[in-house]
């Protein structure tokens, strides 16, 4: 899985595909066959990782979690093929990423990988905390689906939805206030938090759930730093933040 997505915004009601994309011709991987191939490789890798670490394949909740992930992620891939600029930015972001974001992304990646490694080890081999009740696992799969839907909604309206913090000046970066950006300033983080919580719950390890909390702390820190960065660097963001008060959770923060 990729690192948390960057919900950088824009203030125009125009379609997300409006900004022109400059630079080299887009890769074949940004077209539907290439996107589907990359998605299938990702699904196969996750399956091999989970079942390889678990040491067995008769684990229905790992199958259910993988199935939910695929069922909600694949439609997103198909829909977003219509925005090659967004896809290219997510595959290979341009310049201008601050050093602090590279460190934060590295920390988030380490936490994610560690959690994804421990969860199948616990449920398949160690059995230290694989007592997550069925109701919690079902709730986790629902959270996973909701989180993926929110992230997909944010990406569908925001062509500047990058995986790094930067101002995409070469693409005419501006503020987006449509879709979920009407309610919170960073809906991508909201979606990612729900998705990640749901995925770990679905796998069924309490220790992995506890480990994932550290990842959520990193997400909140990154959201706060990105919000300040956008206040300082993105024209129109200050006015947008005055209209949409909440960063992640309406009524709270």
N, C-alpha and C positions, 0 to 999 in steps of 0.2 A: 504494500500500500504506500501511497505517497504521503508525504508530509502534509500537515494541515494546509488547506487551501487558503489563498489570500484573497479575502473579499474586498478589494480596492474599489471605490465607488465612482459614480458620475451623476451630474445634475441635469441631464437632458432626458426628456421623454422619448427621444428618438430610439429606433430599434438598436439593439446591441451591436448589430453587424455594420452600423453606419461608418465607424472610423476606418479609414483606409489602412491597410497593412503595407508597410514598406520593408525593404530588405530583399534577401535572396528568394528565389522561387521556393514555394513551400514543398516540404518533403512529402514523398508518397505516403509516409506514415500518418499524415494529417488527413488523408482520404479514408473513406469508410473501410475498404479492405484492410488497410494498414492498421486502422484503429481497432478493428475486430480481432486482428491477429495479436496485437499487443494485449488486448483484453483477455483473450484465450490463454496467452502465455502467463498472464498474471494469475488467472484462476487456477491453472495447472500448478504454478509455483506454490500458491497458498495451500492447495490440496496436498502436494508433496511435502511441504513443510509441516503442516498439521499432523498428517497421518504418519509421516516419517518419525517425527519426534514422539508421537504417542505410541508408536510401535505396533499399532493395530488399526484396522479399518472398521471394526464393528462398534463405532461410536456415533450413534444417531444424531446427537446434538452438534457434533462437528459437521456432519453432513447437512443438517438443517441450517446451521449458521452460514456455511459456504453457499448453500442454495439460496438463502435469503439475500446474501451479498450479490451473487450473480444476477438474480432476478430483478434487483433494484438498480444495479450498476449498468447492466447491458443496455437498457432503454436510454439511460443517460448518455452513453457513448453514441448511440444512434442519433439522438436528438442534437447533440452538440457538434456533430459533423458539419452542420450548416454554418458554423462560425470558425473558419480556418485560422483567423487571427488569434482567437482565444486558444485554440488547440496548440498552435505554434508557440505561443507565449508560455503555456503550461509545460510544453515539452522542453523548450530551450529559452528561458527568460533572457531578456536583454540586459544591458548594463545598468549600473546605478544602484546595486543592492548594498545597503549599509553593512558594515562589518558586524554590528551587533546581531543582525538578522541571521547571518551565517552561523554564528555561535548558537543562537536560539534554535535554529533548524537542526543543527547537529545534536543538541541536547534532546530535542523532541524525537529525533530519529533513533537515538540510542534507547530511550525509554520505550518507544513503540516496539522496536525489535526485541528488546528484552522481555516485554510483556507477551508478545506473540510467541516467543520461544517457550516461556514458562507455562503458559496456559495448557497447551497440548501435552507437555511433559507431565503436568500435574494430573490431568484427567486420564491419561493413558498409562502412566508408569508410577508416578510418585504417590498419588492419592492423598496428598497432604490436606487439600481443602476443596475436593471435588464434590461438595455436598450442597451445591446451589440447587434450590428447589425448582421443580418444573415450572411453577408459576413465574418465578424470576427469570428463567430462561426464555419463556414465551414472551414476557415483557421486554426482554433484551432484544429479541428478534423484531418486535414492533418498534422499539426505539431505533434499531438499525435502519429499518425501512423509512421511518420518519426523518431521520437524520440525512439519509441519502436524498430524499425528496427535497428537503430544504436546501441542501447544497446544490442540487440540480436546478432548483428554481433560481437561486442566486446566480449561478453560471449562465442560465438562459437569458437573464436580463442584463448581465454585466460582462461585456466582452473583455474587460480589463481584469478579470478574476485570475490573478496570478498565484503561483505557489511561493513567491518571494515578495518582500516589501520593496517596491520601487515605483517611481513615476514614469509611466510609459509615454514619454514625450513624443517619440517617433510615431506613435499611433494616435496622437491627439487626445491623450488622457484627459478625462473630465469626470465630474461627479455624477453618480447614478443614484437616483432616488426612487426608482420604480420597484415593483415586486416586493420582496421581503425587506428591501432597504427603506421602505416606508415605515417600518416598525422598529428596527434596530440597525445600527450602523455597520455591524459586522455579522451578518447572518451566516456566512460561511463557517465561522467558528462555532456558532450555535449548532449548525448541522453536523459539523465534525465531532463535537462533543457528544451529541446524542448517538451518532453512528458508532463512535469508538466505544462508548459505554455499553451499547447494545451488543456489539460484536463480542466483547470480552465476557459479558454476562451469558450470552448464548453458548460460548465455549464451555463455561461451567466451572471456573476456578475462582474461589474467593480471594486467594492471594493475588492472582492476576488482576482482579478487580481493584484490590488495594493498590497494586503497583500502578494501575492506570490513573489513579488520582494524581500522582506526580505529573503525568502528562497533561492533565487538565490544568494544573497550576501553571505549567509552561505556556499553555494556550492563553490563559488569562493575562499573563505577563506580556506575551507577544501582542495580544490585542490592544493592551494599554499603550505599548510602545509604538505600535503601528498607528494608533489613533493620534498620538502626538505628532508623529512623522507627517501624517496627512494634514493635520492642522497647519504645520509649518510649510509644507511643500506643494500641496495640491490646491489650486485656485478654486474657490467656491466651497471648500470643505467646511470652513468655519461657519458660513451661513447655513449649510446643510446640517451641521451638528447642533445648531440652535433650533432647527425645526424638528429634528429627530434626536431626542435627548439621550436615549439609552444606547449603550454600546452592545451589550449582549442580552440582557434580561430586563424587559420592560418593568418599570417600577422599582428596580433594584440597582442596576448599574449599566 
